[in-house]
Amino acid sequence: MPQPRIPIRPIRNSPSAQRYSPIQDSGTNVENASFGLCNCAERTAIFSAVAAGESALRCVVVYTPTKTTTTPCGACRQVINEFGPEARVISICDTEDRIETSLSALLPGAFGPGNLA
């Protein structure tokens, strides 16, 4: 698993974004001394899929090497909404702890492309 460039946060994660086509994209945190310029691994995986020509997501799986699961942050939830408003979100870790939910449960009342009329 690729390591963050600057270890600012104690949590490393390695998500996988599953497209509608039978391909998976993975990502890693891209840390920066200027916190606002960091990019979470979830968004890196999604942006990789989009750069490869994909326009929709079915599922995002987030693995963290911790004892408890971690769900995507608010910015990542918003980006998932742009490309997969009905996406499943699965969070796993180094224990049996697991969260399997929908994006709509994590981001109720989301603002998205449908609101831009």
Buried (B, 14 or more C-beta within 10 A) or exposed (E): EEEBEEEEEEEBBBBBBBBEEEEBBBBBBBBBEEEEEBBBBBBBBBBBBBEEEBEBBBBBBBBBEBEEBBBBEEEBBBBBBBBBBEBBBBBBBEEEBEBEEEBBEBBEEBEEEEEEE
